[in-house]
Amino acid sequence: MDTQQEKALQLATDAGHILLENGAEINRVEDTMQHIASAYGIEGESFYVLSNGIISTGEHFARAEFIPIRGTQLSRVVEVNQLSREINAAAPMPLDELECRLRSIRQSPSKPWWELVVGIALGVSSFSILFGGSFVDAGATFAAGLLLGLFMTFVGSRMSRIFSNLLGGLVGGLLCILAVRIGLGQHLPNMIIGTIIALVPGVPFTNGMRDLANEHYLAGTTRLLDAFLAFLCIALGVVVSLLADGMLAGGMVQLGAPVADAVTQHWYVQLPAAFIGTVGFAVLFGTPRRYYLTCGLTGMVGWAVYVMFSLYTGLLTATGAAFFGALAVALTSTLLAVWRKCPTTVFLICGIIPLVPGGGVFWTAYHLVANHLRLAATTGFSAIKVTIAIAGGIIIAAALASRLRKNKK
């Protein structure tokens, strides 16, 4: 292997590194690396991608990289995807230019802090409505989201993910409790559920299910375990906030059954809330601004299907509605990816967030600390069933899309 081919393999690995650390699924990373290597006439290479590492081998070439899990920047995934489209075997890009382009993508700036904070606030306030909160709750949650966004941006980003999720759940819970104590909110559970959604590990949760669908069982299982650990830390933080409030107030607040505000549960409120909430998370995940509207549309479509089956028709339980909602999100993401010529990941990760069982996480944690063990087991099992249903919807949509691509070829 000559020096040019070795450099091409190194740059292919660099491209995979950028993709993996910024939220791309395993298949996309491997396909992009393979495409770059083939464009420069390299044969016999092998790429093995894990959830946090890449192993590249070729004739007289071997490289292994550990890739730590960091904040997601889907804009970099889009840029690398666009760059790979510009590389073809007929007229391959000069390697120096490819190296310069990859370096520029890796060093591209993240979203400005104010945009992230506003995106988080819009997201959590909209999701408090989706989970049954009133407009008053949404206003209070918006204020809590601003403060939580500042914490996540300037404090949580400097911690390990475990402590960041733990303290994020604590801060989010305390802010919502304080808002209710001073009369700014009405339904504490709906406010807390909406707020902690900002901490939900949407990228490992979604990509873990996609990796399982693509038969990357080790990487998929690892990512889902990572997501489960994040859920656990968030729930623990919320529990600590409830216990701290109980110590100060002379007893832990007793929460009744989940309630849904009569005004905000109409479809003409729910669908715009799903749209705005999804756009908020598109900001949080570093999606390019030109895709904000299509990301919002994806989340709104999935939530519309969920609401239609679960609330208005009563044909399905929450589990069945989540399955069809996830299927709708995955299929819509595939169609939009073809139309906008960008990775499906951009729309799927953002659009699936409204269906994530954040309410199950909260109620399971609350019932555990309140010593309602039977209710804790029931809500926890329900959350697991919804998670499996979402995974099933994504897996079936991925299988359908793969079959269509093969038939087209």
Order of alpha helices (4+ residues) and beta strands (2+ residues): alpha-alpha-beta-beta-beta-alpha-alpha-alpha-alpha-alpha-alpha-alpha-alpha-alpha-alpha-alpha-alpha-alpha-alpha
